[in-house]
Amino acid sequence: MLKMPVWQIFLHLLPVQLWAFHLPPSVRPRRQLVPVRYSSMPHETELHISADGVPSEWADIAQSKHDPHLWEEDGVVLGKGAFGIVARGINKETGELVAIKRIAPTHKLAVATAKNEVEAATHLGEHPNVVQMKAYFLAPLEQGKGTREVILVYRLALGGDLQQWINQQHGNAFDVNYAQPKLTDEALRIMRQLVSGLQHIHDRGIQHRDLKPANILLSAGCTALIADFGIALVNRSSAREQGHAALGDFYFIDVDSLVTKELPYTRDDDVYSLGEVFVRILFGRYATGGDLRRFAEESSSELPPVVRILEQMLTSRDRRCPLSLVQEVLDELRFQPKPSEPRPIVFSIFLGIGAVMTARVLMEHLRKKKFRKQDMSVFSKRSNLKSSLQATFCVGQTQGRRPSLQDYYCHARIAWNVHKGARSWRLLGMFDGHGGKDCAKFAAQSLPHEVRRMLRETEAEAAGLEGLPLWRLASRGLQKALESLDRLYIKFRQKKNNMDLCGTTASVALLSPDGCHAVVSNIGDSRTGLVGEWEKLEHTGIGPESPSGLFMTHAHRVSDPVEMARIDAAGGFVEYGGSGHRVNGVLGVSRAIGYCGIKDYADLVPALSDNMIMERDGTKAGLVGLASDGLFRTCSEEEAETVFRRLAHADCYESLEQLVSEELDIAGGGEAANNKDNASILACLLPPL
């Protein structure tokens, strides 16, 4: 166990970091977050502003063809930098959330930074591990101001930055044990993604020069995105003019080459910086590459492969390993599945009146009237919307054996206005969240708000629509609700257990207020059962074409090399057990991982793998049932069909409750699938009209 020297701890805690503390004072940068020198920048700082408020260096930006009216800030400030602010915004046509950076030409460095960002984005194009610039343009000249701001629109990374991730994983402990790297599946996936992103950057002829955790963003699904190209070398000489200091953060640059020897920049400098980033990923914020090299030199035992490759990334420039070798070593480590501990079988049911029950309480209090009263206060969270919708949302949650696993459910109880023209929808959703108790916290606090907002926004539009366009509109709203679920899942979850971080398996139904239409959607291995007389209006995805007894599901073709390549590209792995195999992945992909293109993993936001719009014969009773993969064998649809049809025989609340209890006894007999300890079922009766 190595301990960090006191002087090094002191430097880490300084609000002002010295990049090159042994340099003469005249060339010392003042603050870490402000890039103070560009190797190819003239010494003069005078700006040449045109009559319309545009610096001469921004002439190309002024010619941008991007539509400035397409983007709008929503008032949420994401961060502030030396030259401007970053705010959250929205694409007014698609509803996509973005990050909008404003840079004012207050300084020569600000002008150069904006120009560099645009040039880098133009050369880089799209890559799943490089932050994407969606648009750039000049803001209108405001009255009373003599200059115009540059507006840079980026893909929004909702998972924070890598520094926050490192702090969550390792805490603030000063002690660093270099003999035991914390190589979790998620850490390995992030490292592989960073190598892929940096390789793409180098292939486009660009040197980043400022790789560090604060400049690496994480998407909602924890996909790494290399960002901040403000001091990158884009089609410029790597030579350094006399007297110009090295750029970057002192703790992440090759001090020997760039500071002591004052060598020109090369792509190997990025490899070194990436090695320092990897050290923090594996050992924490107070680990350094120098300490790791000393440990490796003094160690008499065999070093883990990941430590050996780090040592080669951090060695002197003439002996430094290429990125291709780093990628090869990390690829060899990619399949390290961790077994999942079993959870008790848990059932939850949603009824038309919004009751939420767990199996244990059901079995003990099934026939006691007081249970129904307790259920509303103990197992349900609800919020009343004071608007014309009169919607009430119930959220239930069930907890398994492990504190880091939790299922959560939502149900919108809306006054069942069975008449033509009613515009209130009913949401029935089951989300199998592997990641923490705060998943349910989100479901209780945020998901209902998102759905209510969707209903409010679309109410006026839906008033004049009939037929299929209305259901398409509802489907888009449901998609937004699921995306919001994924974003806040990351924000709230506590990463205390990395054993199982496969993502959200969801089965969702959006039911029309007239009781005749449903938008049913599937992610992963959940089952959606429609019992009754239904007609298919539209179908997208890979689910069955026949609407009769619909059971949408996914099964991985692990013997298919193409599908395995897709699974690997998303950071997934196959876990084999006594009753078959299971594909574990990352948030938002889970078991739908094999049926999407690789580009779909760019953000890992849940996509509706299956989406069907159905119409019911309202003269007959019907049922919409949702069940998780844990209740049934993956290869068997007959068992699911039997359960759903039995539930459809219920004619009221009490009889449906009784049938669910009986199905609990059946499933408890061990007929469940490889994930048998993670079972749940939801149902909603649709009475004849």
N, C-alpha and C positions, 0 to 999 in steps of 0.2 A: 504494500500500500504506500503510494507516494503522496506526500503532502506538498501543496504549493507554497513556495517561499512567501514570506510576509510582504516583501517589496512588490511581488507580482500581484498579490491580492489587492494591495493598495492601488496599483495602477488600474486594475479592473474597476475599482470603485470610483475612480476619478471622474467627475463630470466632463472634464476635458481630456481626451486621450491624446498623447503625443505620438504621432506617426513615426517620427524620426528624432528621438529626443537627444541624440548625440550630434545632430547637425547644427550648424551655426544658427543663431537666433534669426538672422535675416531670411532664412529659408524654411523656418518652422511653420507648419500650418497651425492655425489657431484652434479649430474645433473639428471634431471627427465628422460631423454630419454635413459640413460645408466643403465641397471640393474646391480647393484653393488654387490649383495649378493645372494647366493643360500643356502638355509638352509641345504642341504645335500652335499654341495661342500666342499672338503678339503681346508685347509687354504693355502697350497702351490700353487704357481702360475707357477711353472716350467712346460713347455710342453715337452712331450716325443714324438719326431717326428721320424718316421721310415726312412729308407734310401730312400724310394720312396716318401717322403714328406707328409706322412699321420700320424696325431696324433693317439695314441693308442686308444683313445676314439672313433675314427671314423672307427674302424675296421669293424663294421657291415655295415656302409654306403658304405665302399669300396666294399662290396659284392653285391651292388645293381645290379639288372638285367635290369634296365631301360636303354634305348638306348640314349646315349648322343648326337648322331648325328641327332636325330629327332627334336631337339629344336635349335632355332637360335635367337639371339638377333637382334633387328632391329635398335638399336642405340638410342632409346628414353629412357631417364632416368626418372623413375617414382618417385624415392626418394632415399635418402641416410641416412644410420643409423650409429650406432657406430662401427659396424663390417663389413660393406660392403655397396653395392648399390643394388637397385632394378630397373631392366630395363624391358622394354616391349620386348616380344619375340613372336615367332610364331612357331606353329607346322608345319613343312615343308610338311607333308603329307596331313593334313586336312585344313591348313590355319587358324586354331584357334589361336586367340591372347591369350597370357598368360603373367604372371608376373614371371620374373626370378630373384631370389635373390642369390647373391654371398656372401659367408661368408668365410673370410680368417682366418686361425688359428693363429691369432696374439696375442691372449690372452686366458687364461683359460676360461674366460666368453664366448668368441666367440665360443670356442669348445663346451662348455656345451649348449649354446643356439641352435646351429645347431643340436646337438644330441637330445635335447629335442623336437625340432620341428618335427623331423623325427619320434621319438617315439610316440608323440601325434597323428600325422597323421595316423600312422599305427593302432593305437587303435581306432581312431574315425571313420574311414571309410568315407562314404558319407552321408551328410545331407544337405538339401537345405539352412540351415542357419549357416553353418560352412564352412569356406573357405576350398576349396579342394586342397590338394597337389597332383599334377598329376605325378610328377616324382622327384627323387633325385638321385644324383650321384656325383662323384668326377671329377673335371676338370682335364685335362691332366697337367702334370708337365711342366711348361714353362721354357725355357732356362733362366738361371740366377736367378731363384727363388728356394728356398729350400723347399717350401711347396706347397700343392695343395689346391685349394678352394673347398668348398662344393657348389653345384648348387642345389637350391630348386626351383621347377617349380610349380607355383600356378595358379589356375583359376584367370583370370584377372577381377578385380572389377572396372568397368568403371565409377561408380557414386561417386568416392571419398570416404571419410570416414564420419562417423557420426558427427564428430566435425564440418566439413564444412556444413553439412545439418543443424545442430543446428544454426550455425551462419547465414545461409540464412533465416531460419524461424524467428529468434528472433532479429537479428541484434546485436548491441553492447551496448544496453541500460543497465545501471547499476540498474535501478529500477526493482524490481521483485514483482509482485502481486500474492501471493500464493493462493489467493481466486479464481483466474481465470486461471486454467490450459489451455493451448492451445492444446486441444485434437482434432486434425484433424483426418480424416480417415487415412491419410498416417502415422501420428504419432502412432496411435493405431495399425496399421498393423505392423510397425517396432517393437513396444513393444512386440506384440504377437510373432513375429518371433524370437526375442531375447530370450524370455522365452523358446520357443521350442528348439532353438539351445543350450541353457545352460542346459536344461533338458537332451538332448542327450549327452552332454559332461559329465554330472554327471552319467548318466546311464552307460557310458563306464569306470567309475572309475577314472575320471580325474578332478582335480581342476584347474581352469584357473589362478586365483590369480592376474590377471592384467586387469580386465575388466574396460574399460574406452572408451569414444567416439573415441579417436584416434586409438584404436585397434578394432574398428568395421567398417567394410567396407560396401559399398553399391554397388550393381550391377547396370547395366545399367537401370534396371527396378525398382531401389530403393528397392531391397531385401537386408535385413540385413545379413551380414556374419561375424560371430565372428572369429577373427584372432589373430595372435601373441601368440603362445604357448611357447615362449622362457623360461618362468619361471613357467610353469605349473607343477603341481605334477602329474607325470605319474608313477603309480606303485611304489611310494616311500612313506616312512613314513611321516605322517603329523607333526611329532614332530620337534621341533626347537632346535638346539644345543645351549648351553650356549653362550650368547654374540652375537648371530646372530640377526640382525634387521629384522623387518617386511618388506616384499617385496610389491611392487606396488606403485601406485601414492597416495600420502598422502591424496588427496582430494576424493579418491574413495575407501579407505580401512576403515575397522572398527577399528578406532584408539583405542577405549576403550578396545577391546578384544585383538588386536594384538600388540599394542604398550604399553598401560598402564599396562595391566594385563599379557602381554606376553604369551597368551594362544596358544596352537597348532592350526594349520590350520584346518578348517572344510569347508564343502561345503556351510555352512551358510555364510561364508565370501564372496563367490561369489554372494549370494542373496543380501547381503548388497551393494556390488559394483554395481550390476545391478540396485538396487534402486536409487543409486546416478546417474547412467546414465539416468534413467527415469526422475529424477528431471530436468536434463538438457534438455531432450527432450521436456518436458512440460512447462518449465519456462525460459529456456535460459542458456547461458554459465555461468552466474554469480550467479545462484541459487545453494544452497547447501542443503544437507539433514538435517543438523543441524538447519538451519533457518526454513525449512519446519516443522520440529518437534516442534519447539518453536511456530510457527504460529498455528499449530494444537492444542497445549496445551492451548493457549491463546484465541482461537477462541470460540465465544459463539454461532455461527450459525452452521447449518448442513454442514458438509464437503462433497464435491463431492465424489462418490465412488472411483475414481482413486486416490484421495488424501488420502483417508482412507487406501487403500491397500499400498500406498507408505509409510505411517507412520508405518505400520506393517512390511514392509521390512527393515526399517531403525532403528527399535527399538533394544534393547539389545539382545544379542544372545540367551538367554534362553527364550525369548518371540517372537522371529522372526518367521514370517509365512513361510510355505514351498512354493516351486515353484508351486506345484499343485494348491494351493489356488490362487496364483497370476494369473495363467492361467485361472482359473474358473471365476475370476472377470473380466478379460480382455475379455473373450469370451462373457460375458453378455453385454459388451459395443460394440460388433463388428458391429452391424447394426445401423448406424446413418446416413442415407442418407441425403444429402443436395440437395435441389431442384436446378435445372439448370434454369438460366434465358434464355429466348428465344433470338435467333439471327435472323436478317433479312435473308430471303432466298437469297442465293448467288449462281450464276451459273458461271462456268468457262468452256471454251471449248478449246481443243487442236486440231488444224487442221494440215494437212500434212505439211503446210508451217510454222507452229510454232507460230501462233498468240495466244495470251492469253488475254481474255477479262473477265471483271466482269459484272454482270447483270445491275448494275446501269448505267454504261457507255454504255452498249449495247443498252439499251432502249432510251438513250438520243441521241446517235450518230450512230445509226445502219446504216443509209443510207448516212452518211457523209464520204466522202473520206478521210478527214483529220484525222478521227479516227484511220484509219489503220496505219498512220504515228505516231500518238501519242502513240498508243498502244505499239509499239516496245520499246519506250524509257521510258514510265511511268509504264507499267505493266509487263514488261519482263526484266529479267536479263539474260545475255548470256555471254558465254566465248568461244572463238574459240580455238580449239585444233590444235596446229601446228604440225601435224603428218600426216601420210598416211591415217588416218581414216577420216579426214576432217569432224569432228563431231561438231555440235553446239547444245548447250543445253539451252532450255528456261525454266525458272522457274516462275510460277505465284503464287500469294498469295491473299487471300481474308480475310477481317477482319469483324467480327461480332460486335454485340453491346458491348460485354464485351472485354476489352483490353487483357484479359488473354486467349482468344480463337482465334484460327486462323487455317484456312485450307491452305495447300500449295500443289503445283502440279509441276510435272517435265515432260519434254518432250525432248527426244533426236532427233534432226533433223539431219539426216545423208543423204548424197547424195544417192538417191534411185537407187542404182546400180542393175538394174533388169537383172542379168545374172548369170549363174551358176558359183559357186565358190566365189562369193562376200561374204566378211566376216564382214561386218559392220552391227550392230544391231541398232534397233530403240526402245527407251524406252518410254513408256507411263505410267505415274503413278499418282495416286491421293491419298494423305495422309490427313486424317481428324485428325489434331493434336489438342487435347485439352490440352493446357498447356502454350501457350504464343507466342508472336510475334517472338521470336527467333527461333521457329521451322522453319519459313519461311527463316530466316537468314541462318540456316543450309542448307536448301534445295538449296539456291542460291549459297552457298560457297563450300559445301562439297560433297553433293550427286553427282553432275556431275563429280567431280574428281574421286570418287570411281567407277562410272560406266565406265569412260574413262580408268581407270587403269585396270579394269576387261577386257575390250575389247582389250587393248594392250597385256595383259598377255596371253589371249587365242587366239589371232589372228594366231600365228604360229601353235599352236596345231590344230586349227580348219581347217587349210588349207588342211590337209590330211584326214579330217573326212567327212563322208557323212551320211545323214539320222539321225536316232534317237540319236546317241552319241553326235552330235552337239547340239541338243536341250537340252539334259541333261547338257551339259557343260554350256549352256546359263542359265539354271535354277539355277545352283550353283552360277553363278556370280550374278544373281539377288538376291539370298539369302544373299550374302555378302553385297550387296548394302543396303538391308533393315536392316541388323544388324548394319551397320554403321549409318544409319538413326537413329536408336534407341539410339546408344551410344552418338551421338552428340546432340540428342534431350535433353537428361539429362544435358549435359554440358552447353548448351546455354539458356535453359529456365529459366524464372524468376518466382519463386514461390511466387507471390504476391497474388494469389487468389487460395485457396484450395477447392473452391466449386466444381470444376469439374476437376479431374485429371485422368479420364479414358483415355486410351491410344490411340494408333495409329490405326485407321481403314483404311485399305489400299486396293486398287484394282489396280493391276499392270499388264501390258502386255509388253512382250518383243517380238518385231516383227523382223522377219528375213529380210535381205536386198532383197531377191528375191520376197518378198511379199506373199509368200505361207505358211509360218509357223509362229506360235505364241506360246509363253509360257505365259499362263494366270494364275495369282495367286490371291488369295483372303485372306484377313484377316478381320474378322468381318462381318458387314452387308452390305458391298459394293456390288454393282451389276456389273458383267462383262457380256456384251452382245456381242455375235458374230453373225453377220447377213451375210448370204451368204451360200455357200456350203462348209462345213467344215467336216473333218474326224478326229476322236479322235485317236491319236497315243499312248498316255499314260495318265493315270489319277491316282492321289493320293489325298486322302482327302475324304470329305463327300459330295462334290458337286454332282449335277445330272449326271447320266451316259450319257444321251443323249446330243450330241454336238449341235443339232439343236436349235438355239435361246438360247444359254447357259446363264443361270442366276444363278451364284453361290451365295449362301447366307447362313446365319446362323440364327437360331431362338432358343432361350434358352428354355429348358424344365424345367421351374422353379418349376413345381410340382413334379419333380423327385428328391427324397432325395439324390441320388448318385451325380447327377449333382450339386445340391445345395452345397453338401460337397466340390466339386471341386471349385465352385465359392468362397466359404468361404476360402478355402485353399490358394487361390490366392489374398485374401484381397478384393474381390468384394462384391457387395451388390445389391439388387434388389430395383429399384426405381419405384413405382407405380404412374401412372398418369391417367388422364381422358380418354386417348385413348389407354390404355394398360400399359405394363410394359417395363422397360429398365434395362439391367444389366450394372452397372457401375463397372469398375475395375481399374486396375493400368496400367501403361505404358506397351505397347507391348502385352496386352491381350485383353482388351476391350471386344467386344461382341463375340470373339472367345473363351472366357474364359471357357465355359462349355464343350468344345469338346476336350480338351487336358488332358493328364494324369497329376497327381499332380507333378510328377517329371519334367514336362515341365515348371513348374513355377520357377525352380531353378534360372534362370537368367532373365526370362521374356523378352527375346529377341524375336522379332516377328518371329513366325514360319509360314511357308506357309500352312495355314490350308487347302486350296484347291490349287491344282497345276495341270493344264492340258496342255498337249502338243498337238497342233492341226495343221492340214494341210488343206489348202484351195484349192479349184478348181480355179486355176489362170485364167481360161478363163472367169470367171464371177467376177463382182464387189463384194466387201465385205466391212464390217465395223467392227471395234473393238470399243466398247463404254464402258465407265466406269461411274458409277453413285453412289453417296453416298446413305446411307440408308435414309437420310432425304427427298429424292425426292419421294419415293414410300412407300406405306403401307407395313409393314413387311410381312404381310400375303398374299400379292397380287403380283404375278409375271406378270399378264396380263398387268398391267399398264406399267411396265418396258419394256415388249416386244413391246408394242405399240410405245413407244418413240423410242426405238432402230430401229425399222423397218421404222419409219418415217425418221429418220436421214439417214438411208441407201439409201433412195431415192435421196439424194443429188448427184449431178454430178460434183460439183465444190465448190470452197471456198465460193462464195457468197450464193449459195443455201443452203449450210450447215449452214452458219451463220444465214440465215433467219429462218431455221427450229428450230434452238436452241432458237432463240428469241420467236418463237411461243410456244415452250415447256415451256419457262419461264412464259408466260402468263397463260398456263394451270396449272402449279404447283402453281402459285400465287393464285389460286382459293381456296386453303385450302385442296387439296386432298392429302397432304403429310402425313407422318406417325407421330408417337409420337415425332420424332425428326425433325419436319417439318421446323424448322428454321435453319437447317444446311443441305442445299441441294447443290449439285454440280454435274456437268456432264462434261465428257471429251469424245471426239470422234476422231477417225482417219479413214479417207477414204482409202480404198485399191482398186485402179483402176484395171480393168482387164489387164492381161499381154498380 
